[in-house]
Amino acid sequence: MLRDAFGHHAWATTRLLSACLPLTDDQLATLVPGTFGTVIDTLRHLVGADCSYLWVLTGGEVDRLDDEDTADVARLLAVSEGCGPAWERLLSRDLDPDAYVVRHRDDGISSGAPLGIRLAQVVHHGTDHRSQVCTALTVLGMEPPEIDVWSWADSQGRLWERPTAQA
């Protein structure tokens, strides 16, 4: 079941980044009150966090985003496209959701949480920040891309709809 959640997570992030490729520097600098930051800062944070989560959960097998503070949308898209397969590889392992994973941050703080909690955080984090960028796109007068789970399922040929027979 996690493969669907992370399949959607990776797909939605790359789809959103693709939609942001044509934005101008001024549009990328848009800040909507109540969101994380500017569009570009939120996208950098989103992809940077995914890389960081993968780095922690794979024991360093996946690199962190070394240019998170300066990466442009094209770079973020390229990195994000590699995250989907990395999530698939991780999830194909025999994982114990209760195994504690410790993260040692660069600021000297360490945190421990079960793997299941960390995986839930990845999905929540991505959904939250993608939504914020979609809000900013709407403020800019643009139609955000369809990135909900139903759209992902449809793109994968895993959703059908048909009229219900009426009595």
VENUR-V811190 format. One line per field, one symbol per residue. phi: phi as a letter, one per 40 degrees, with the letter a starting at -180 (. if undefined). psi: psi as a letter, one per 20 degrees, with the letter a starting at -180 (. if undefined). burial: 1 if it has 16 or more other ideal C-beta (glycine too) atoms within 10 Angstrom, else 0. A space follows every 10 residues. Layout:
BEGIN
phi->???
psi->???
burial->???
END
This chain:
BEGIN
phi->.cccccccdc cccccccccc dcccdccccc bbdgbdicdc cccccccccd ccdcdccbgg cbccccbdcb dccccccccc cccdcccdcc cccccbcccc bbbbcccgcb bbacddcccc cdccdccccc ccccccccdc gbccccbccc ccdcccgbab baccccc
psi->hhhgghgggg ghghggghhi giqrhgghjp pppirgbrgh hggggggggg ggggggijkj hpqroikhii prhgghgggh hihghggggg iirnqoiipp pppoqhjipq qpqqghgghh hggggggghg hghhgghghi jqoqqojrhg hggghjkkpq qqqppq.
burial->0100111111 1111111011 0010001101 0100111111 1111111111 1111111000 0101100100 1010111011 0111011001 1000000000 1000000000 0000100110 0100111011 0111111001 0001101010 1100000000 0000000
END
